[in-house]
């Protein structure tokens, strides 16, 4: 650590220095000590290599998650002059447009489901939902992708019959099948997908 970095670190309040010490003891490491965003001109910034390893923050500190190119986690005190941040998350891969186009094509049902209608899954990236389509009905589920593909299983809505403009509850068997197909399609399009309540 050079004199300039030491001078910046001395501006940090005791609570933030205690957090840095705890992170270093837990195996994290410092990537940089500087005056970069989001530090105030009278403060400073310490960037750690990994997300926080310690479970509890010293009293008076606040943690924010930022999905930015500059950093991921951000910890500061009430004054907000000095910040401990963690390295940014890796960029998400660009969507596979060929796979998305293929997802809109009707699929033949599996052999063991010869009576089942064709189905598709439409990702609504702006609305953060996946829409499951069958010829006469559809259903949607909350889905987030900004920090890894995740489907909120409890948010799966009832069937919506478009022409009849009516809802109908799913049977437990239909619900299980739809969630299985949504997970399968999300895995194909967006990689590893977590199914969460």
Secondary structure, 3 states (H helix, E strand, C coil): CCHHHHHHHHCCCHHHHHHHHHHHHHCCCEEEEECCCCCCCCCEEEEECCCCCCCCCCCCCEEEECCCCCCCEEEECCCCCEEEEECCCCCCCCCCHHHHHHHCCCCCCCHHHCCCCCEEEEEECCCCEEEEEECCEEEEEEEECCCCEEEEHHHCCCEEECCCCEEECCCHHHHHHHHHHHHHHHHHHHCCEEEEC
